[in-house]
Amino acid sequence: MGKRKKLYPKAEDELDSLKQEVAEELHLDDDIEKRGWENMTTREVGKIGGNMVKKMIRFAEKEMDERDGKIDVDEG
C-alpha cells in the first residue's frame, strides 16, 4: 500500500479494530488468522471494506441526526 499522510493518526487503531470486528461478523477471522491479510482474496477484503463503509455511514448518519444535520469537522 502506498504511503500517505494520515489525517487522523489516532484513528488508525480504531479502524483496525473495526476491520477485525467486520471480519468476525463475516466469519472471515479464522481465514485471516490462517492465511494472513496478504493472502486474502480481493473479494474477501472487498467484502470487509464494503461492510466497514456501511457501518461508518450508519455512524455518520446517527451523529448527523443527533446534531440536527450539522457537521462540525475540525480541520486542525
MDTraj code that builds the backbone (N, CA, C; nanometers):
import mdtraj as md
import numpy as np

residues = "MET GLY LYS ARG LYS LYS LEU TYR PRO LYS ALA GLU ASP GLU LEU ASP SER LEU LYS GLN GLU VAL ALA GLU GLU LEU HIS LEU ASP ASP ASP ILE GLU LYS ARG GLY TRP GLU ASN MET THR THR ARG GLU VAL GLY LYS ILE GLY GLY ASN MET VAL LYS LYS MET ILE ARG PHE ALA GLU LYS GLU MET ASP GLU ARG ASP GLY LYS ILE ASP VAL ASP GLU GLY".split()
xyz = np.array([
    [0.0847, -0.1165, 0.0000],
    [0.0000, 0.0000, 0.0000],
    [0.0897, 0.1233, 0.0000],
    [0.0493, 0.2249, -0.0706],
    [0.1273, 0.3477, -0.0789],
    [0.1291, 0.4214, 0.0527],
    [0.2337, 0.4990, 0.0708],
    [0.2438, 0.5768, 0.1937],
    [0.1766, 0.7118, 0.1720],
    [0.0875, 0.7451, 0.2607],
    [0.0221, 0.8750, 0.2548],
    [0.0106, 0.9271, 0.3972],
    [0.0085, 1.0581, 0.4088],
    [-0.0040, 1.1192, 0.5400],
    [-0.1444, 1.0940, 0.5937],
    [-0.1503, 1.0451, 0.7134],
    [-0.2797, 1.0187, 0.7751],
    [-0.3336, 1.1473, 0.8373],
    [-0.4588, 1.1784, 0.8062],
    [-0.5208, 1.2980, 0.8617],
    [-0.5421, 1.2853, 1.0118],
    [-0.5802, 1.1669, 1.0555],
    [-0.6095, 1.1419, 1.1961],
    [-0.5385, 1.0142, 1.2389],
    [-0.4095, 1.0233, 1.2701],
    [-0.3321, 0.9035, 1.3029],
    [-0.3895, 0.8231, 1.4199],
    [-0.4533, 0.8902, 1.5157],
    [-0.5098, 0.8192, 1.6311],
    [-0.6247, 0.7268, 1.5899],
    [-0.6855, 0.7539, 1.4767],
    [-0.7990, 0.6726, 1.4322],
    [-0.7544, 0.5397, 1.3722],
    [-0.6251, 0.5264, 1.3429],
    [-0.5765, 0.4049, 1.2776],
    [-0.6086, 0.2793, 1.3588],
    [-0.5859, 0.2826, 1.4896],
    [-0.6160, 0.1673, 1.5746],
    [-0.7648, 0.1357, 1.5745],
    [-0.8470, 0.2393, 1.5784],
    [-0.9916, 0.2189, 1.5791],
    [-1.0384, 0.1569, 1.4471],
    [-0.9797, 0.2017, 1.3372],
    [-1.0158, 0.1444, 1.2074],
    [-0.9710, -0.0015, 1.1969],
    [-0.8548, -0.0317, 1.2530],
    [-0.8100, -0.1713, 1.2547],
    [-0.9046, -0.2573, 1.3376],
    [-0.9523, -0.2022, 1.4492],
    [-1.0494, -0.2757, 1.5323],
    [-1.1795, -0.2977, 1.4567],
    [-1.2237, -0.1956, 1.3851],
    [-1.3459, -0.2086, 1.3059],
    [-1.3283, -0.3143, 1.1971],
    [-1.2112, -0.3139, 1.1340],
    [-1.1833, -0.4126, 1.0294],
    [-1.1911, -0.5541, 1.0871],
    [-1.1327, -0.5745, 1.2053],
    [-1.1359, -0.7062, 1.2686],
    [-1.2785, -0.7430, 1.3088],
    [-1.3532, -0.6466, 1.3610],
    [-1.4931, -0.6700, 1.4002],
    [-1.5759, -0.7153, 1.2805],
    [-1.5600, -0.6469, 1.1689],
    [-1.6356, -0.6814, 1.0484],
    [-1.5926, -0.8190, 0.9963],
    [-1.4639, -0.8471, 1.0004],
    [-1.4145, -0.9783, 0.9559],
    [-1.4771, -1.0900, 1.0397],
    [-1.4881, -1.0676, 1.1696],
    [-1.5518, -1.1664, 1.2573],
    [-1.6990, -1.1829, 1.2227],
    [-1.7687, -1.0718, 1.1997],
    [-1.9108, -1.0785, 1.1646],
    [-1.9323, -1.1566, 1.0347],
    [-1.8364, -1.1481, 0.9432],
    [-1.8467, -1.2179, 0.8148],
    [-1.7855, -1.3586, 0.8213],
    [-1.7428, -1.3978, 0.9407],
    [-1.6811, -1.5298, 0.9626],
    [-1.5559, -1.5493, 0.8770],
    [-1.4791, -1.4417, 0.8622],
    [-1.3539, -1.4491, 0.7864],
    [-1.2323, -1.4415, 0.8781],
    [-1.2543, -1.4225, 1.0079],
    [-1.1432, -1.4057, 1.1003],
    [-1.0532, -1.5286, 1.1076],
    [-1.1104, -1.6486, 1.1003],
    [-1.0282, -1.7704, 1.1020],
    [-0.9409, -1.7788, 0.9776],
    [-0.9980, -1.7410, 0.8629],
    [-0.9206, -1.7416, 0.7383],
    [-0.8051, -1.6423, 0.7458],
    [-0.8300, -1.5270, 0.8036],
    [-0.7254, -1.4250, 0.8167],
    [-0.6146, -1.4766, 0.9076],
    [-0.6554, -1.5410, 1.0161],
    [-0.5570, -1.5945, 1.1102],
    [-0.4710, -1.7026, 1.0435],
    [-0.5321, -1.7869, 0.9628],
    [-0.4585, -1.8955, 0.8960],
    [-0.3710, -1.8450, 0.7813],
    [-0.4281, -1.7588, 0.6966],
    [-0.3595, -1.7190, 0.5733],
    [-0.2932, -1.5831, 0.5807],
    [-0.3375, -1.4977, 0.6715],
    [-0.2850, -1.3617, 0.6798],
    [-0.3568, -1.2715, 0.5813],
    [-0.3574, -1.1422, 0.6116],
    [-0.4272, -1.0448, 0.5271],
    [-0.3741, -1.0467, 0.3844],
    [-0.2428, -1.0640, 0.3703],
    [-0.1815, -1.0570, 0.2371],
    [-0.2249, -1.1706, 0.1446],
    [-0.2817, -1.2773, 0.1999],
    [-0.3250, -1.3906, 0.1180],
    [-0.4764, -1.4018, 0.1044],
    [-0.5479, -1.2992, 0.1503],
    [-0.6936, -1.2981, 0.1336],
    [-0.7255, -1.2583, -0.0094],
    [-0.8379, -1.3057, -0.0590],
    [-0.8757, -1.2719, -0.1962],
    [-0.9285, -1.1289, -0.2019],
    [-0.9275, -1.0748, -0.3222],
    [-0.9810, -0.9413, -0.3431],
    [-1.1280, -0.9367, -0.3027],
    [-1.1998, -1.0425, -0.3321],
    [-1.3414, -1.0493, -0.2963],
    [-1.3598, -1.0431, -0.1445],
    [-1.2765, -1.1171, -0.0714],
    [-1.2888, -1.1210, 0.0748],
    [-1.2581, -0.9854, 0.1376],
    [-1.1468, -0.9243, 0.0985],
    [-1.1134, -0.7949, 0.1584],
    [-1.2092, -0.6861, 0.1112],
    [-1.2612, -0.7007, -0.0101],
    [-1.3619, -0.6062, -0.0584],
    [-1.4906, -0.6148, 0.0209],
    [-1.5266, -0.7362, 0.0581],
    [-1.6461, -0.7572, 0.1401],
    [-1.6281, -0.6909, 0.2770],
    [-1.5098, -0.7079, 0.3342],
    [-1.4802, -0.6461, 0.4639],
    [-1.4841, -0.4941, 0.4507],
    [-1.4161, -0.4408, 0.3507],
    [-1.4128, -0.2960, 0.3300],
    [-1.5499, -0.2382, 0.3052],
    [-1.6302, -0.3064, 0.2250],
    [-1.7651, -0.2588, 0.1959],
    [-1.8515, -0.2533, 0.3198],
    [-1.8379, -0.3544, 0.4049],
    [-1.9156, -0.3563, 0.5287],
    [-1.8648, -0.2524, 0.6286],
    [-1.7345, -0.2242, 0.6255],
    [-1.6811, -0.1171, 0.7093],
    [-1.7427, 0.0160, 0.6684],
    [-1.7504, 0.0403, 0.5390],
    [-1.8072, 0.1655, 0.4889],
    [-1.9536, 0.1767, 0.5310],
    [-2.0288, 0.0682, 0.5204],
    [-2.1693, 0.0712, 0.5628],
    [-2.1817, 0.1109, 0.7094],
    [-2.0957, 0.0523, 0.7945],
    [-2.1004, 0.0843, 0.9373],
    [-2.0630, 0.2301, 0.9617],
    [-1.9631, 0.2797, 0.8895],
    [-1.9215, 0.4189, 0.9080],
    [-2.0294, 0.5154, 0.8605],
    [-2.1001, 0.4804, 0.7552],
    [-2.2103, 0.5648, 0.7076],
    [-2.3223, 0.5680, 0.8108],
    [-2.3568, 0.4515, 0.8662],
    [-2.4603, 0.4475, 0.9707],
    [-2.4195, 0.5324, 1.0906],
    [-2.2921, 0.5246, 1.1273],
    [-2.2407, 0.6043, 1.2381],
    [-2.2542, 0.7538, 1.2075],
    [-2.2129, 0.7930, 1.0875],
    [-2.2204, 0.9342, 1.0477],
    [-2.3655, 0.9816, 1.0431],
    [-2.4553, 0.8994, 0.9908],
    [-2.5973, 0.9370, 0.9852],
    [-2.6534, 0.9585, 1.1259],
    [-2.6159, 0.8708, 1.2194],
    [-2.6629, 0.8836, 1.3569],
    [-2.6098, 1.0125, 1.4188],
    [-2.4816, 1.0389, 1.3982],
    [-2.4221, 1.1617, 1.4511],
    [-2.4903, 1.2854, 1.3930],
    [-2.5166, 1.2842, 1.2627],
    [-2.5829, 1.3972, 1.1984],
    [-2.7231, 1.4156, 1.2537],
    [-2.7919, 1.3056, 1.2770],
    [-2.9270, 1.3127, 1.3320],
    [-2.9242, 1.3748, 1.4714],
    [-2.8270, 1.3324, 1.5516],
    [-2.8155, 1.3841, 1.6874],
    [-2.7746, 1.5316, 1.6893],
    [-2.7101, 1.5774, 1.5821],
    [-2.6645, 1.7167, 1.5745],
    [-2.7540, 1.7998, 1.4826],
    [-2.8744, 1.7522, 1.4585],
    [-2.9700, 1.8225, 1.3710],
    [-2.9121, 1.8518, 1.2331],
    [-2.8375, 1.7564, 1.1814],
    [-2.7845, 1.7680, 1.0465],
    [-2.6610, 1.8533, 1.0322],
    [-2.6105, 1.9052, 1.1422],
    [-2.4922, 1.9913, 1.1354],
    [-2.3652, 1.9066, 1.1446],
    [-2.2717, 1.9391, 1.0586],
    [-2.1430, 1.8704, 1.0595],
    [-2.0380, 1.9724, 1.0973],
    [-1.9716, 1.9479, 1.2091],
    [-1.8662, 2.0370, 1.2540],
    [-1.7377, 1.9568, 1.2537],
    [-1.6600, 1.9702, 1.1466],
    [-1.5365, 1.8953, 1.1327],
    [-1.4199, 1.9868, 1.1662],
    [-1.3404, 1.9435, 1.2608],
    [-1.2213, 2.0187, 1.2998],
    [-1.1134, 1.9947, 1.1942],
    [-1.0719, 2.0980, 1.1266],
    [-0.9738, 2.0876, 1.0177],
    [-0.8307, 2.0880, 1.0687],
    [-0.8083, 2.1013, 1.1975],
    [-0.6730, 2.1127, 1.2501],
    [-0.6262, 1.9852, 1.2993],
])
top = md.Topology()
chain = top.add_chain()
for i, resn in enumerate(residues, 1):
    res = top.add_residue(resn, chain, resSeq=i)
    for name in ("N", "CA", "C"):
        top.add_atom(name, md.element.get_by_symbol(name[0]), res)
traj = md.Trajectory(xyz[None], top)
